[in-house]
Amino acid sequence: MATSIAAERRLLGDDFKTIEPSHYPALGDLPAEDVLALARTLREQRNRLRGMVHTNRRARRGKGEVRATSGNDEALGRRKQVYAAALKRVNHRLDALHGQARRAWHAAALRDVLERKRAMAAPHPTGGDTAHAGMHAKPSRKRTVRTDPREIGRVSQFVKNAQAKRDR
């Protein structure tokens, strides 16, 4: 669940100054270098608090060194969540800034390619092979059996005669 700015101010006290630039009207005005530095700071603070919560949890279970615990685990957890939420906002802003830079770089590269393409001489390919007199007929390699036309008539007449003989 989101934490309001007033709740963050109550939780962090003087440390709120480190998180204040991570809220959006101010975050949008920061240059990329400052956003990167803010992300490093927030990441360090979040990791420090995460380590404290982890150490306290181990000490409570009897697994770690019993040292002077640094406060209530719930309060430390909420502080860590505030830093994590701030880091999330800053990382989103960094992604947006890098996206803008990446898009600008790609657009410049595409413009460069287009200029080189336009500067190149237009290719005029050769005509290649032409038909000239057209295609050549290939002789068929099938064997041709020529039947004598008189033989065809003789067979037909033979069948007619045989049928007439049976019909009588």
PyMOL commands that set and color helices and strands:
alter all, ss='L'
color gray80, all
select helices_A, chain A and resi 5-22+24-29+32-61+73-119+149-167
alter helices_A, ss='H'
color red, helices_A
deselect
rebuild
show_as cartoon
